[in-house]
Amino acid sequence: MERIDLAALSALSDRLNQLTLGELPQPYPELLYAGETEVLRDIFACVNKLSSDMVELNNFSFQLSAGHLDCPPPSRRNYMSAHLKSLHAHLLHLTFQTQCIQAGDYSQSVDFMGDFSAAFNSMVRALDERTLRMEFEIEASRAAREALARSQKSLEVVLEGLNDIIAVTADGAMLFTNAAAKREFARFEGLEAFLLDVCANGLDDAEYYDKLAEQWFFVKSIPVEWPDSSTARLLSATDVTQQKRDRNKLLALANVDELTGVETRRSGLRSLNKVLREEENYPICLCYLDLDRLKHVNDHFGHAAGDTYIKALSQSIVQSVRQDDIVFRIGGDEFVVVLLNQNKTSAGHVLARVQAKLCAMRGIVDESFPLSFSHGIEEIPQYDGLSAEVYIAAADQKMYLQKRAGGDPTAP
């Protein structure tokens, strides 16, 4: 019968008491309990794990409370931090949505933050309504000013001084063009014809794009009281090329992962939900991939080597799938691969190719390091109305079970 070490039990009691009081002591050195019984050694190890996890959890929650969203999340095996990591992901996504709103995209909405979602969505709607109201007021103010200018000469003087392209049309002909219009009509051959077409079709808003110059113009058309015609319309064309380019850059940043070049989580989920609704894509196999021993690479060879390891996996995936398949980085060293019109057996062959290509990249880390990944495959035989997140969670669980069992048994 094993002897009960009262001193060791007392030390464990003190350590647990410290944890319950919010104190986060350093783990016991292994030499301290090496001579204890097997039961006590197991308890010491559990308390050490609890101490480490709580230190990690405390540091992460402190960073979040201070608003530092770029902080690294706790390790995958820290199960106590799962909800905080989910909150972290929500806050990052919410930050991106706020940046989109700042750029003028009021289509953003939140459905994952409880009571905050209603307040956020209400604020976005209010901003959208206020912007529309301001645009309406600006247009109404401009129309009112023009209506007051009964004299064609005085009205032309006003319009001539504007930097925007200004034209007045009636019955399919130009009644007036300001200096900016004359200058731009000479540069863009189709612009004048486009403005006449806007009036002929009764459009209030339109966009003109010149392919040769790669420039965009936003056109507003409103009725005016022009002295020579009762059916005249005033057109204002504004160069919005830079705004278009800025928006495209923002969309690219949102849709493409900077490190690997594959789709981001947000873009990938959107693509996945789309193919799930299309009957011709079935059966679909969703594969969840997670690199093995990335922490070992980071700790022994540096985070730059870890990034190279992640990029090697993404390149191996892209080289192994078809153009219509979907690949996106779900986060960290985790990827989702969506294989269309493939069953679980053929998906296994694809992942075998990925593993072979990854091994062929030996040399990106130390020669002694085995390049491998763990994976989970979820086969979807037909559309059943479930969301992408449900299938991802199922594949993630299968991958996790494989990783706990020691990783991919086919890996070298």
URKATA-V989982 format. One record per pair of residues at least 12 apart in sequence whose C-alpha atoms are under 7 Angstrom apart, sorted by the first residue. I is the first residue (numbers start at 1). J is the second residue. Records with the same first field share a line. If there is no record, write none. Layout:
I=J / J
This chain:
2=37
24=51 / 55
25=51
27=48 / 51 / 52
28=48
53=78
56=74
57=74 / 81
60=73 / 74
69=88 / 92
73=85
106=124 / 128
109=121
143=224
146=224
147=224 / 225
150=227
151=227
152=226 / 227
159=178
160=178 / 179
163=180
164=180 / 236 / 237 / 238
165=178 / 180 / 181 / 236 / 237 / 238
166=178 / 181 / 235 / 236 / 237
167=181 / 234 / 235 / 236
168=232 / 233 / 234 / 235
169=232 / 233 / 234
170=229 / 231 / 232 / 233
172=196 / 200
203=221
204=220 / 221 / 222
205=219 / 220 / 221
206=218 / 219 / 220
207=219
215=241
216=239 / 240 / 241
217=237 / 238 / 239 / 240 / 241
218=237 / 238 / 239 / 240
219=235 / 236 / 237 / 238
220=235 / 236 / 237
221=233 / 234 / 235 / 236
222=234 / 235
255=267
260=311 / 314
262=327 / 328 / 329
263=327 / 328 / 329
264=328 / 329 / 330
265=328 / 329 / 330
268=328
269=388
272=388
273=387 / 388
276=383
277=383
279=383
281=340 / 341
282=340 / 341 / 381 / 382
283=340 / 341 / 342 / 343 / 380 / 381 / 382
284=339 / 340 / 341 / 342 / 343 / 379 / 380 / 381
285=338 / 339 / 340 / 342 / 343 / 344 / 347 / 377 / 378 / 379 / 380
286=336 / 337 / 338 / 339 / 377 / 378 / 379 / 395
287=336 / 337 / 338 / 375 / 376 / 377 / 378 / 395
288=335 / 336 / 337 / 375 / 376 / 377 / 395 / 396 / 399
289=334 / 335 / 336 / 373 / 374 / 375 / 376
290=333 / 334 / 335 / 373 / 374 / 375
291=333 / 334 / 372 / 373 / 374
292=372 / 373 / 374 / 407
294=306
305=365
308=364
310=333
312=358
313=358
316=354 / 357 / 358
317=354
320=350 / 353 / 354
325=338 / 339 / 340
326=338 / 339
343=379
344=377 / 379
355=372
358=371
359=371
370=412
372=411
373=407 / 408
374=399 / 402 / 403 / 407 / 408
375=399
376=395 / 396 / 398 / 399
377=395
378=391 / 394 / 395
